[in-house]
């Protein structure tokens, strides 16, 4: 008999994956009983996610464990491995999906029962496939899980498939996902090296030449970058996230994008035995360009979910830049700073899974309550939706990198890695590039804060811009519970970073051979010291207490000296007593300064009325020029080639026989 104490974490993880698959099937079978699905299956899936997170946390401090499943092709079973890297990303999956599934239990209550049963199956299949991607220890299982993840998420994105725009968004997503999957498959082909064994265990022991190692890295960066939303492969993200139901958007942005980050780390630091400095420069440059590109477009969006989608592109750029910095330092034998860059990257991945999931869920509540995604038709919802407004405030403060919340910790650590970079031997221009990278990171952080002020201010502050907003209502208990879970971790990760960094150190030790344990906690749990106390240190708890004391002092001061003397009245109207909500700053107006500064960068389309228009109308739109530069020419080339090839089809058997004859002769000439 197997006792609980003797069960390994990998057994628990496999059990959770099987459980998710089974309850997904159960949801499909119970589609005529939607109340059971929302009241029983989604909460059960959430509890399983909690078990997964606990198992992963235990596994972080243990050695690698492996398992073989009697599934797959003959003589090709599925191989699984739970080590520090996979445990960390499973921790992200379990912790974030617990809050999202709780929220989903409330959010999906109003869904049509036939759609709900199918969505329940796809949702839990999506969760199980993501866990298997992270657990896979051979290329065959990895690709099966990767494709299952792509297909299940495609069906989730196209839940409202009767809308043409949503079908189009799903097609773009699936197309780029499969282009990326082909590159990943080719990468595994290179890593296998002609040995005929596609297990990761064999790849770890097979050394490639520098040329083939570089080819494998480039294929991995392209393939996983397509899934992550790296420039210029990001175009699916702003289309798919607004199309999907909000809990699905939260799952895709908060968790699924991290599987791509996991893939880059797995290939670069585990399956390849070598790294070259120019890999780091390439990843660093692409990451910073992606971050700046994403955040610039986030500042000018009028759709709240598109704004968050572009913000995800920015954060993915930060993560890829952190990976590039790690590669650069690791290849130069600067492993102490490489460990710092890697810990900062992983901490940011953890943070992003919480605050971005939280923000997508708050937009879900706003959308559910008002039926509106356009920022220009919202406003003043803080009075109707105080819970959602408060939790959204936590999310925007965290994603803006303001202390003492979690976003500040990871961005500060990454900035320290830039600033504390040692002298790079033989590559003087790299020493010049790193300060530029730090400046780009700081600029991205400032623009992200700008975008979040717009996001929060336009939705929740001011006056309602539409009369029907008077009927808006706050989120239900389950939605609040899910959002509270995510917001709580934004606070906890911000106030006690040392504890979590000591856990992440296990991953850094496994990948780059160094950790921060000796320095990060050298001044005790109260102070975070990236390298040494005399260089830089930060105490979030003390900072939080100072901020709290400031609020309390201000409150008591005002209460003592102005108690009973405060007169409440209408706000000063600047001499314009007939103000209406239309006079408030709009989403377009808020982004106007950025649009003006970077006008040459954006593809701006304007419709401006002339003086004789009886019904003047103004319309402005900011387009992603990557479409015109890359995707539209490729699409036209594909159409032209298709038309050219189509001319071969005449419907005459004699011509088809001639084609076969010519092909046969050509093959014979080739093999003679």
N, C-alpha and C positions, 0 to 999 in steps of 0.2 A: 504494500500500500504506500502511495506517495504522500508524504507529509508536506504541509505548506512551507515549513522551515527549510526543507531540502530542495524546494523548487527554485530553479535558477530564474533570474530576471528575464532571460530570453524566452523561457517557457511561458511566463506571464504575458510577455508581449505577443507571442504567437497566439495565445489564448484570446487576447483582446482582438486581434485581427480576425480570428475565426468568429468571435462573438459579433463583431460589427457586420460581417458578411451574413451571418444567420439572421440577425434582427432586421437587416435590410430586406431579406427575402420574406421575413414575417410581415414587415410593413406592406410589401407588395400583396401578400395574401390577405391582409386586413384592410384593403383599400376601401371597402364598404363601411368601415368603422373608423372614421377619421379621428374621433375623440380618443380612441385607444392609441392611435399612432402618436398624437401630440402629448397625451398624458402619460404614456407608458414607454413607447419605443425611443423617442428622442431623449427623455431623461435617462433611460437605461444606457443609451449610447454615450451620454455625457459622463455617467459614472464609470463606464469602461475607459473613457479618455483619462479620467483621474487615476485609474489603476495603471494605465500606460505611463503617465507622467511619473508616478511613484516608482514604478519598476525601472524607468530610465534613470531616475535620480540615484537609485541604488547602484545601477550598473556603471554610472559615471566613475565611481571610485573603485571599481573592480577591473580585473583583466578581461581580455576579450573572450567571449564564449561563442561557440559555433553550433550549428544544428543542420541536419540534412532532412528535407521533407521527401517522402516517397511520391512526389508529383512530377509533372513535366514529361519529357520524352523518354523513351527507353534508353537506359544507360546515361541519362542526362537529368538527374534529379535536381531539385531546387536546393541551393546552398544558402544558408543564412549566417550572419555574423553580427554580434552585438558587441561593439567596442566603444571607446570613449566618444569618438566622433559621431557614430550612429546614435549613441545614447543621448547626446546633447540635442540632436535634431528631433529625436523621438520625444524628448522632454518638451520641446517647443510645440510639437504636434499635439501631445496630450493636454498640456496646460491651456493652450489657446482654444482647442476644440471643445474643452469642457464648457467654457463660457459661451462659445458660439452655439453649441448644441442646446444648452439651457435656453438661450435666447430664441433659437429656432422652434423650441417646443411651444412658445407663446406666439411667435410671429406667424407660423404656418397654420394657425388654427382656422383662419378665414379662407384657406385655399380650397379649391374644388377637390372633392374627395378622390376622384380618379387620378387627378394630377398629383395629389398628395402622396398616394401610395407609391407611384412611380418615383417621385422625388425622394421619398424616404429610402428607397432601394439605392438610387444613384448616389445619394448623399453618403450613406454608410459604405457603399462600395468605393467611393472617392477617398474616404478616410482610410479604409483598409489598404487600398492600393498605394497611398502615400507612405504608410508604415512599411509596406513591403519594398518600396523603392529604397528606403533608408536601410532596411535589413538585408537587402540582396547581397550575395557574395559571389555571384557569377553573372556573366553578361547576359545569358539567356533569361534568367529570372528577372534581372534588372529591366530588360527591354519589355518583357511581358507586363511587369508592374507599371512601368513608365507609360506604356500604351494604354493600359487600363485606366490609369490616372487621367490621361489626356481625353480618352473617349467619355469617361464618366463625367468629367468636368465640362466637356462640350455639351452633353445633354442637359447638365444643370444650367449652363449659360443660356441655352435655347429653351428654357422652360416655357416661356411665352412665345413659342415658335410661330404663332399665327401673325406676328408683327414682322414685316419684311426687314426692318432695320436690325432686329434681333437675329434673324436668320443670317443676314450678311455678316454681323459681328461674329457669330459662331463659325461661319465659313473661314473668315480671316484667322480666327484663333486656331482652328484645326489645321489650316494650311501651314502656318508658321510653326505650330507644334510638330508637325510631321517633317518639315524641313530640318528642324533641330534634331529630331529623332534619327534621321538619316546620318547626320554628322556624328551623333553619339555612337551609333552603330559602327561607323567607319573608324571612330576612335578606338573602340574595343577591338576591332580587327587589327589595327596597328599594334595595340598593346599585347595582343595574343602572340604576335610575332611568328606565325606559321607553325606553332606547336600543336595545334589541334585541340587545345584545352582552353576553354573560355572561363574557367574559374578565376576569381580575383586572387586566390592563393597562389596560383601559377604565375599570374601577371606580376605579383609582388616580387617574385624571384627571377623574373626575366629582365635582364638589362638591355635597354635599347641604345642604339647609337645616338649622338646628339641630334642628328638630322631627323631620325624617326621619332625621337622623344619630342622634338619641337612640333612635328606634324601632329602627333597625338594631342599635345597641349592645345594647339590652335583649333583642332576639331572639337575638343572638349569645350573650349571657351566659346566657340561659335554655337555648338549644339545646346549647351546649358544656358548660354547667354540668350538664346532665342526664347527659352522658357522663362528666364528671369526678367526679360524686358530690357535687355541691354541695347543701347543705341548701335545701329539703326534698326534693330529687330524688335523695337518696342511697340510697333504700331497696333498690335492686337490688344494691348492693355487698355488704352482709353476707349476701345470699342466694346470689349468683353465685360469689363467691370460694371459699366452702367446698365448693360443688358441683363446681367444675372440678378436673381433675387439677392437682397442685401446680405443675408447670412452666407450665401455662396460667395459673394464678393469678398466678404471678410475672410472666408476660408482660403480663397485663392490668393488674396494679397498677403494675408498674415502668415499662411503656412505653405501653400503650394510653391510660391516663389522661392522659399527657402530650400526646397528640394533641389533646385537648380544650383544654389550656392553650395549645398552639400555635395553635389556632383562635381563641381569644380575643385573643391577641397579634396575630395576622395581621389580624383585622378591625379591632381598636381602633387599632393604631399604623401599619398599612400601607394598608388599604383605605379607612379613614375619614380625612378630612383635618383633622378637628377633634376635640377632646375637651373635655368640660365637667367642672368640678370635682365636680359631684354624682355623676357616673358613678363617680369614685374613692371617694366616701363610700359609695355603694351597694355596690360590690365589696368595699371594706374591711370594712364591717359584715357582709356575708354571709360573707366569708372567715373572719373571727374567730368568728362564731357557728358556722360549720361546724367549725372547728378545735376549739372547746370542746365542741361536741355530740359529735363523733367520739371525742375522747379520753376523755370521761366514760363513754361506753358501752364503750370499750375496757377500762377498768379493772374492769368488772363482768362480763366475759364468761367463760364456762367452756369454750368451744370455741376451740382455739388459732387456727384459721383465721378465725373470726369476729372474734377479738381483733385479728388483723392487718388484717382488712378495715376495721374501725372506725378503726384507726390510719391506714390510707390516707386515710380521710375527713378525719382531722385534718390530715394533711400536704397534702391538696388545699386545705383551708381556708387553710393558711399560704400556699400559692402564690397563691390568689385574693386574699388580703389583700395580698400583695406587689404584685400587679398593680394593685390599687386604690390603693395608696400611690404607685405609679409614675404612674398617671393623675392623681392629685391634684396631685403636684408638677409634672408636665409641663404640666398645664393652667394652673398658676400661674407658669409660666416659671422654675421652680426646677429646671433641667435637671441640675445637678450632683448633687443629692440624688435626683432621679428616676433618674439612671443608677445610683446606688448601690442604690436599691430594686430596680431591674430586674436588676442583676447578682446581688444576693442571691437574688432569686426564681429566676433561671435556674440559679444554683449549687445551690439547694435541689432544683430539679427533677432535676438531674444526680445529686445525692447520693441522692435518694429512689429513683431507678431502680436504684441499686446495693444500698443496704442493705435496701430492702423486697423486692427480688427475692431477695436472699440469705436473708432470714428465711422467705420462702415456700418456698424450696428446702429449708431445714433442717426445716421442718414436714413437707415431703414425705418426707424421709428418715425422720423419726420415724414418720409414718403408714405408710410402706412397711415399716418394721421391726416396728412394734407393732400396726398395724391400728387404732389408737386416736386420736381427735381430742379426746376429752374430757380436759381438764386434770386432773380429779379422779381419773383412772385411770392417770396417768403418774407419773413421779418417779424420781430416782436414775439417769437415763440417762447421766450423765456417765461412769460406769464402763463401760457397755456401748458407748457411742457417743462416744469421746473426740474424734474429728475433728469430728463434727457439733457437739458441745458447744463446742469451741473456736471454730469458725467462727460459730456462733450468738452466742457472746459478743461477737465483733467487731461483728456486726450490731446487737445490742441496745445496745451502748455507742455505736455511731454514731447510731442513731435516737434515742437518749436525749439527744443533743447534748452528749456529754462530750468534752472535749479530750483528746488531740490528733487525734481522728478527724474525718471530714468533716462530720458533722451539726452540729458546733459552729460551723464556719466560716460556713455559710450562715445559721444562726439568729443568730449574733453580728452578721453584716453587716446582717441585716434589723432587728435591735434597734438597731443604730447608726443606720440610716435613720430609725427612729422618734425616737431621742433627739437626733439632729443636725438634726432638721427645722427649717428656718428659720421665721421669723415669717410666717404666712400672711396676706397683706393682705386686708382687708375681710371676713374670715370668722373672727371671734374664737372662735366655738365649736369650730372645727376645731382650734385650738391646745389646747383642752381635751380634744378627742376623741383626739388622737394619744397623749398619755401613757396614757390608758385602753387604747388599742390595744396599747401596749407592755406594760402590765400583763397584758392578756389573753394576749398571746403568751408571756410568761414563765410564766403559770399553765398554759397548754397544754403548755409544755415540761416543767414539773415533773410534771404528771399523766402525760405520756408516759413519763417515766422510771419513775414508779410502776407503770404498766402493764407496762413491760418487765421490771422486777424480778420481778413476778408471773409473767410469761411464762417467763422463764429459770429462776427459782427452782423453780417447780412442776414443770417438765418435767425439768430436768437435776439438780437438787440433792435432798438428803434421801434417803429410802429409797423403793424401788419400791412403789407402792400396789397392784400386782397381781402375782401369782406369775408369770404368763406373761411379764412384762417381763424375766425372767432369760434368755429366749431372744432378746432384742433383739440386733441386730448393727449394726456401723458401716456407713457409706455405701461404695459401691464406688469404684474409681479414677476413673471418668469423672464420677461425681457429685461426688467431692472436687475434681476439677480445675475443674469449673464453679463450685463454691462458692468455691474458692480465688481464682479470677479476680475474682469480685465482691468478696470480702473484701479482696483486695489493693488494689482501687481505693478502697475505703473508707479505707484507710490512706494511700495516695498522695495522694488529694484532700485529706486532712486535713493532711498534712505539707508539701505544696508548693502552697498555694492561689494564690500570686501568678502562677505560670505559667499556670494555667487561667483565672484572671480576665482576664489579658491577652488570651486567646483569646475569652472571652465579651464582652470590650469591643467586638469587631466588631459584635456584635448590638446592644449598647447604642448605639453610634454610629449604626447604621442606623435604629433606632426612635425614639430621643429626641434624637439629635444631639450627645450628649456621651458620654465614656467615663471610666473611672477610671485609665487608664494613667499619667497624670501623678502621681496621688497614691498609687495602690495600690502602685507599685513605687518610690516616691520614696526610701525608705530601703533599697533593695536587695531582692533576692529573699528575704532571710531574714525581713524584717518586712513584715507586711500592714498598710497604713495606709489606711483607707477614705477619709478626707478629708484629714487633716493629722496629722503625728506628735504634735503637742502636744494633739490632741483624743483620739485613741485609736490604739493599735497593738497588734499581736499577732504573736508569733513561735512558731508551732506546733513548729518543730524544737527550739528552745531549751527549750520546755516539755517536750517529749518526752525530751530528754536529762536534764533535771532529774528527771523521773519515773523514768527508767531508772537514773540514779545512785542514787536513793533505794532502789530495789529491790536493786541490787547491794550498796550499803552495808549494808542490813538483812541480806542473805544472808550477807555476809562476817562481819558482827558476830556473828550467831547461830552461824555455823560456828566462829568463833574461840573464843567464850566458852562455848558449849553443846555443842560437838562431842562425841559419845559419851555425853552425859548425858541425851539425850532418850529418854523412855520412852513407847512406844506402847501404848495400851490403849483400851478402849471409851470412847466419849464419856460425859460425866457425864449421868445420866438424871434429874436433879432430884429424886431420891428416889422415882422411879416405875420400878422395875426391869422391869415387865411392859409396857413401851411397845411399841406396834405402829405400823405405817405409818399407820393410821387416826387416830393422835393428832397427826400432822403438820398444819400449817396447810393448809387446802384452798383451792381456787380461789375458792369462795364466801366462805370466811372472810377471804381476802386482800382481797377487794373490799368486805367488809362496811362499813368506815368510810366509804368513798365513797358506798355505797348508803344509809347512814343519813343522811349530811349532805344528800344531794340526793334524799331519798325522794320529795318532792313532784314532783320533776322526772321521775323514772322512773315507768313503769307497772309496778308490782310485783304479782305474783300469788304468793300463798303458800298452801300446803296444810300445816296444822299439826295434828299428832295430838292427840286428847284423852286424859285420864288413863286411860280405860277401853279404849283400843285394844289388842287383843292383838298386833297387828303394826304398831307405830307407824311412820309414814312421814312424812318431811318433804320438801317440794318447794318450791323458790323459783325464780321466773323474772322476769327484767327485760325488759319489752317496750318497743319503740320507740313512743311515743305519737303520732308523726306518722301512723302507720297509722290510728289512731282519729280523729284530727283532720282528716285530709285524704283519704286513699285509700279508706277504707271508706265514708264518705259519698258520694264520687264513684262508687264501684262500685255502691252501692245506687241512686243516681240513674240510672246507666246501665241497671241492671236494670229499674227502673221504666219508663224511657222505652222500653226494648226491648219490655217487656210491653204498653205502651200502643200502640206501633206495630204490634205483633204482632196486635192486635185487628182491624186493617184486612184481615188475610188470612182470607178465608172460604172460598176455593175456588170461588166463584161467578163465572162469567164476566161476568154482567150487572153485578155490582158493580165489577169491574175496569174494564169499559167506562165506567161512571159516573165512576170516579176519573180516567180518561184524559180524559173530556169536561170535567170540572171543571178539571183542570189546564190543558187547552188554552184554556178560556175565561179563566182567570186570566192566562195568558201573553199572550193577545190584549189583555186590558184593560191589561196592564202596558206593552206596546209600542205601543199606539195613539198 
